[in-house]
Amino acid sequence: MSISINDIQDYLNLIFPSFERVDLDSKIEKYKKEFADKVISQDDYFLIRNEKGHQVLASRIFKIESDKYALQIPIFCEKDTKALNQLFSQVKERLVALRGRALVCRMAHDEKYDFLKPEMLKFGFKVIGNRVEYKTQIQNLDFSSHGESPLEWISPLVDNSMSFDEVADFMEAVAQDDPDFNQETDNAKECLESYLSEAGLYNQKDCLQIGFLKGENFPCCFIVAQVESSSGWSRITYMGVHPDFRSKGLGTWVQRHGVQMLKKQGGTEYHGGTNLNNKAMQAVFEKNGCQFFRSLSEWQLD
């Protein structure tokens, strides 16, 4: 079942390792307030207990598109397949209530998750790809010695230079042949709507920007950058270069601009990633000094 106010401490004790349980009381109060203010829904958080009433597993789901949700990899204190299947059933029931089309989950390539895989397959999940992630303290990403960027940027939804539909069309064009964007299942308009409404992350209109080569009028780059204000955790939600401008080294400058956006929003830790097949993007991460964090498999339940 979804968690109650009284479950918050037990939920956080599972979610945060002991060395990260700093100022737990303030975290508890933060969750209570966000539940009360309906910033987040208790129905999207799950805490499974065993027959003795001890918490054994915790997870949550969150929206990534209008009808597509992500499942946080279950955090467990003991390998309990009964509890795991109880979680999957509750999550699927919640997905139906939300009228969700699909549920995705990313799992690190770590032997501690091996027992999850057969249970996920039994429940209907399937592997749809692999991913690599990077995590770096933003203060360590200093590009001041890299010269002047060839790009200039606008916030089209702030200055009204483009309509929402025009921005979505441009994102669709940028995403062409992008391994991180599935043209068959992903919808640019729905993605943008999700980015601009996601609770907890900076979602003002200037989180989305479009880049031009200096002195030219045709847009060539696209980026969305967002910070979680309560923690400083930061992501470049999506970035890309229009096919007509690829193989010119612009991706490196796009990511650098994204990091500057994150700094301006108050970000402290940049966490990003890309499809394992996207070698060009992996090269951008490495060139800009981002530190490899982990590799994952991507799962989906339709």
JOTA-V573258 format. One record per residue. N is the residue number from 1. RES is the residue in one letter. SS is DSSP state (H for helix, E for strand, C for the rest). Layout:
n=N res=RES ss=SS
n=N res=RES ss=SS
This chain:
n=1 res=M ss=C
n=2 res=S ss=E
n=3 res=I ss=C
n=4 res=S ss=C
n=5 res=I ss=H
n=6 res=N ss=H
n=7 res=D ss=H
n=8 res=I ss=H
n=9 res=Q ss=H
n=10 res=D ss=H
n=11 res=Y ss=H
n=12 res=L ss=H
n=13 res=N ss=H
n=14 res=L ss=H
n=15 res=I ss=H
n=16 res=F ss=C
n=17 res=P ss=C
n=18 res=S ss=H
n=19 res=F ss=H
n=20 res=E ss=H
n=21 res=R ss=C
n=22 res=V ss=C
n=23 res=D ss=C
n=24 res=L ss=H
n=25 res=D ss=H
n=26 res=S ss=H
n=27 res=K ss=H
n=28 res=I ss=H
n=29 res=E ss=H
n=30 res=K ss=H
n=31 res=Y ss=H
n=32 res=K ss=H
n=33 res=K ss=H
n=34 res=E ss=H
n=35 res=F ss=H
n=36 res=A ss=H
n=37 res=D ss=C
n=38 res=K ss=C
n=39 res=V ss=C
n=40 res=I ss=C
n=41 res=S ss=C
n=42 res=Q ss=H
n=43 res=D ss=H
n=44 res=D ss=H
n=45 res=Y ss=E
n=46 res=F ss=E
n=47 res=L ss=E
n=48 res=I ss=E
n=49 res=R ss=E
n=50 res=N ss=C
n=51 res=E ss=C
n=52 res=K ss=C
n=53 res=G ss=C
n=54 res=H ss=C
n=55 res=Q ss=E
n=56 res=V ss=E
n=57 res=L ss=E
n=58 res=A ss=E
n=59 res=S ss=E
n=60 res=R ss=E
n=61 res=I ss=E
n=62 res=F ss=E
n=63 res=K ss=E
n=64 res=I ss=E
n=65 res=E ss=E
n=66 res=S ss=C
n=67 res=D ss=C
n=68 res=K ss=E
n=69 res=Y ss=E
n=70 res=A ss=E
n=71 res=L ss=E
n=72 res=Q ss=C
n=73 res=I ss=C
n=74 res=P ss=C
n=75 res=I ss=E
n=76 res=F ss=E
n=77 res=C ss=C
n=78 res=E ss=C
n=79 res=K ss=C
n=80 res=D ss=C
n=81 res=T ss=H
n=82 res=K ss=H
n=83 res=A ss=H
n=84 res=L ss=H
n=85 res=N ss=H
n=86 res=Q ss=H
n=87 res=L ss=H
n=88 res=F ss=H
n=89 res=S ss=H
n=90 res=Q ss=H
n=91 res=V ss=H
n=92 res=K ss=H
n=93 res=E ss=H
n=94 res=R ss=H
n=95 res=L ss=H
n=96 res=V ss=H
n=97 res=A ss=H
n=98 res=L ss=C
n=99 res=R ss=C
n=100 res=G ss=C
n=101 res=R ss=C
n=102 res=A ss=E
n=103 res=L ss=E
n=104 res=V ss=E
n=105 res=C ss=E
n=106 res=R ss=E
n=107 res=M ss=E
n=108 res=A ss=E
n=109 res=H ss=C
n=110 res=D ss=C
n=111 res=E ss=H
n=112 res=K ss=H
n=113 res=Y ss=H
n=114 res=D ss=H
n=115 res=F ss=H
n=116 res=L ss=H
n=117 res=K ss=H
n=118 res=P ss=H
n=119 res=E ss=H
n=120 res=M ss=H
n=121 res=L ss=H
n=122 res=K ss=H
n=123 res=F ss=H
n=124 res=G ss=C
n=125 res=F ss=C
n=126 res=K ss=E
n=127 res=V ss=E
n=128 res=I ss=E
n=129 res=G ss=E
n=130 res=N ss=E
n=131 res=R ss=E
n=132 res=V ss=E
n=133 res=E ss=E
n=134 res=Y ss=E
n=135 res=K ss=E
n=136 res=T ss=E
n=137 res=Q ss=E
n=138 res=I ss=H
n=139 res=Q ss=H
n=140 res=N ss=H
n=141 res=L ss=C
n=142 res=D ss=C
n=143 res=F ss=C
n=144 res=S ss=C
n=145 res=S ss=C
n=146 res=H ss=C
n=147 res=G ss=C
n=148 res=E ss=C
n=149 res=S ss=C
n=150 res=P ss=C
n=151 res=L ss=E
n=152 res=E ss=E
n=153 res=W ss=E
n=154 res=I ss=E
n=155 res=S ss=C
n=156 res=P ss=H
n=157 res=L ss=H
n=158 res=V ss=H
n=159 res=D ss=H
n=160 res=N ss=C
n=161 res=S ss=C
n=162 res=M ss=C
n=163 res=S ss=C
n=164 res=F ss=H
n=165 res=D ss=H
n=166 res=E ss=H
n=167 res=V ss=H
n=168 res=A ss=H
n=169 res=D ss=H
n=170 res=F ss=H
n=171 res=M ss=H
n=172 res=E ss=H
n=173 res=A ss=H
n=174 res=V ss=H
n=175 res=A ss=C
n=176 res=Q ss=C
n=177 res=D ss=C
n=178 res=D ss=C
n=179 res=P ss=C
n=180 res=D ss=C
n=181 res=F ss=C
n=182 res=N ss=C
n=183 res=Q ss=C
n=184 res=E ss=C
n=185 res=T ss=C
n=186 res=D ss=C
n=187 res=N ss=C
n=188 res=A ss=H
n=189 res=K ss=H
n=190 res=E ss=H
n=191 res=C ss=H
n=192 res=L ss=H
n=193 res=E ss=H
n=194 res=S ss=H
n=195 res=Y ss=H
n=196 res=L ss=C
n=197 res=S ss=C
n=198 res=E ss=C
n=199 res=A ss=C
n=200 res=G ss=C
n=201 res=L ss=E
n=202 res=Y ss=C
n=203 res=N ss=C
n=204 res=Q ss=C
n=205 res=K ss=H
n=206 res=D ss=H
n=207 res=C ss=H
n=208 res=L ss=E
n=209 res=Q ss=E
n=210 res=I ss=E
n=211 res=G ss=E
n=212 res=F ss=E
n=213 res=L ss=E
n=214 res=K ss=C
n=215 res=G ss=C
n=216 res=E ss=C
n=217 res=N ss=C
n=218 res=F ss=C
n=219 res=P ss=E
n=220 res=C ss=E
n=221 res=C ss=E
n=222 res=F ss=E
n=223 res=I ss=E
n=224 res=V ss=E
n=225 res=A ss=E
n=226 res=Q ss=E
n=227 res=V ss=E
n=228 res=E ss=E
n=229 res=S ss=C
n=230 res=S ss=C
n=231 res=S ss=C
n=232 res=G ss=C
n=233 res=W ss=E
n=234 res=S ss=E
n=235 res=R ss=E
n=236 res=I ss=E
n=237 res=T ss=E
n=238 res=Y ss=E
n=239 res=M ss=E
n=240 res=G ss=E
n=241 res=V ss=E
n=242 res=H ss=C
n=243 res=P ss=H
n=244 res=D ss=H
n=245 res=F ss=H
n=246 res=R ss=C
n=247 res=S ss=C
n=248 res=K ss=C
n=249 res=G ss=C
n=250 res=L ss=H
n=251 res=G ss=H
n=252 res=T ss=H
n=253 res=W ss=H
n=254 res=V ss=H
n=255 res=Q ss=H
n=256 res=R ss=H
n=257 res=H ss=H
n=258 res=G ss=H
n=259 res=V ss=H
n=260 res=Q ss=H
n=261 res=M ss=H
n=262 res=L ss=H
n=263 res=K ss=H
n=264 res=K ss=H
n=265 res=Q ss=C
n=266 res=G ss=C
n=267 res=G ss=C
n=268 res=T ss=C
n=269 res=E ss=E
n=270 res=Y ss=E
n=271 res=H ss=E
n=272 res=G ss=E
n=273 res=G ss=E
n=274 res=T ss=E
n=275 res=N ss=E
n=276 res=L ss=C
n=277 res=N ss=C
n=278 res=N ss=C
n=279 res=K ss=H
n=280 res=A ss=H
n=281 res=M ss=H
n=282 res=Q ss=H
n=283 res=A ss=H
n=284 res=V ss=H
n=285 res=F ss=H
n=286 res=E ss=H
n=287 res=K ss=H
n=288 res=N ss=C
n=289 res=G ss=C
n=290 res=C ss=C
n=291 res=Q ss=C
n=292 res=F ss=E
n=293 res=F ss=E
n=294 res=R ss=E
n=295 res=S ss=E
n=296 res=L ss=E
n=297 res=S ss=E
n=298 res=E ss=E
n=299 res=W ss=E
n=300 res=Q ss=E
n=301 res=L ss=E
n=302 res=D ss=C
